[in-house]
Amino acid sequence: MSAFFKKVIFLLVFTLSFLQIVSQNSAQDYIDIINTTQDENIKFNALDSLIFVLKWDEDPKLYADYTDVYIDLAIKKTKYKDAIDAATFAVAAINNQLGNPNRVLEMLNSLEVYTDSVDNKRTVGSLYLKKGSAYFNGKDYNKAIENFTKSIGIFTDKDSIYTADATFFAGQAYFSKGNYIKAIDHFNLAYQYYKNLDDKQYMFYAKANIISTYGVNGFHNKTIEERNKVIAEKLSINYYDGLAIDYYNQSINYGKTGRLELQEKALLNALKYIELHNKDFNYEGSYIVINSALAGFYMDNDNMVLAKNYLEDAKLMANGLKEVTQHKLLFNLNESKYLYINGQLDAAEKIAKASLKQVNSWGGTSLIMGFNDILSKINEKKKNYNKALEYFKAKTKVEDSIFNKEKTNAFSYYQTLYETERKENEISEKEANIRILEKEKAIETGKTRTLLIVLGAIICFVLIAFYVFRQRAKQLKEKLKFHKSELISYTQALVSKSREHDVLEKELLALKTEQISENRLDKLQDLVSTKILTSEDWKQFKHKFEKVYPNFLVKARLNNNLTNAEERLLTLEKLNLKTSEIADVLGVSSESVIKNRYRLRKKLGISKKTPITEIVEN
């Protein structure tokens, strides 16, 4: 025997011996070590072994409690991967057995801070996968989707089974949330993952969820079409697990669409495959359901002989059930229906009432509707019309709620589909535009030089135009400044002329007291009485004024019917001259200016506080 084979045999013997020693140690032995030792390494190893030998489904609380102790010690020893692995293994015990998803989330959230210190992608991805499951069980579907998606992004190609599970669970979360398009997308993707992994069981689970999505939206023909594909695929690979249930579910959809021959054929196929492949994990329940459904079908189609045969077959199996199950209740429904048809009203009512009480506590719309329907008919035949109406209303209420739910779901489905297609169309359009741009890029490259030359010419033109405009603006500004200066100078000259007139007037008064010739006095009198603002003066003043304020007089005349004197007063007001200066220019007294201004304000409807020129400028 070679040395290699001796080593292999030695390792096998050692491993088997170790497992035997571990299995011989009871959980209590490890608990005693944990409670007595002060050595953290011994305690940690004992906790590790305890978790290994404990059966979480037998004592989930003990398993969960010691997992918490193990996690705390692992964190203290910086064994973060071991802590996270232990937590993810304990989820089933805490969540499923103890029914405490909040405890799961607290535990996983406390460990999330250590994920950056763990190199193993599968460990980190599993943490988010389990978090997603906990949020799903707590019906927080948004956070469930968030964590499932995060785990998908972390798992590597080696972890494809975990990626498949996360995708499948995300599909279930989208389904529960009512986002059926996203649900179908994820179920289809999960189906491909499972198919690549040759995991037929979950591959067909994914397909079953897609079909259920169409069913809850009331798309019965689409449901039938997709389920026929699944049935054909299973038959092509000789995979019979769940095939009987596929045929049974197909019979329900055929019944809803009124295809009775196909409904009967599907039910008979369901019975055929449940009898041929009775290794189904719930063979008894499936057998009862299918035979009961066949009995119900033949009762609805007035074949009481066949109905009785299938009902008796179902009864043989149903009587053997120790507990009341959904399968047993479906049998009860068809049995009470059979008794009613055969006139055994009291027996039918007794079964139906007891079953309705049970199914009301469980839920199950189709059974609730069925029992209310048969009880309504029984009471109608007994002439208990109030009771019959009561049951009929209860049945109709459930029926309407199913219809409304299907209608609402269908609307939501099509709306989401429309939005998804619109987004896809937008993406396709963008991609098409990108391709067109890429094709045009070569052409654009050739045009770039010409474009740059044209652009340069445009820039030069704009710069020149800007320079010319700026120079012209500068010239206009300087010209306006000159005209304003000229107007001010001319106005000041008029004021000076007025002042000289005052001097002459005063001299005339003085001369009148003296002895001067009559001829000289008359000449002085003529000089003084000459108008200060002659027509020529006004013409020149107006010319200079309009150069500085080109539109002022035009606006002043608009709808105001001003006299020449009022126009002159407004122009002098515009120059912000004092009352005395205006009086000097016009050759009148200040009181006259004040009175004329008052009259003009009154005419224009301007208050004393408002500048008189404002009506023109506004």
Buried (B, 14 or more C-beta within 10 A) or exposed (E): EEEEEEEEEEEEEEEEEEEEEEEEBEBEBBBEBBEEBEEEEEBBBBBBBBBEEBEBEEBBEBBBEBBBBBBEBBBEEEBBBBBBBBBBBBBBBBBBBBEBBEBBBEBBEBBBEBBEEBEEBBBBBBBBBBBBBBBBBBEBBEBBBBBBBBBBEBBEEEBBBBBBBBBBBBBBBBBBBBBBBBBBBBBBBBBEBBBEBEBBEBBBBBBBBBBBBBBBBBBBEBBBEBBEEBBEBBEEEEBBBBBBBBBBBBBBBBBBEEBEEBBBBBBBBBBBBBEEBEEBEEBBBBBBBBBBBBBBBBBEEEEBEBBBBBBEBBBEBBEEBEEBBBBBBBBBBBBBBBBBBEEBBEBBBEBBBBBBEBBBEEEBEEBBBBBBBBBBBBBBBEEBEEBBEBBBEBBBEBBEEBEEBBEEBBEBBEEBEEEBEEEEEEEEEEEEEEEEEEEEEEEEEEEEEEEEEEEEEEEEEEEEEEEEEEEEEEEEEEEBEEBBEBBEEBBEBBBEBBEEBEEBBEEBEEBEEEEEEEEEBEEBEEEBEEEBBEEEBBEBBBEBBBBBBEEBBEBBEEEBEBEEEBBBBBBBBBBEBEBEBBBBBBBBEBEBBEEBBEEBBEEBEBEEEEEBBEBBEE
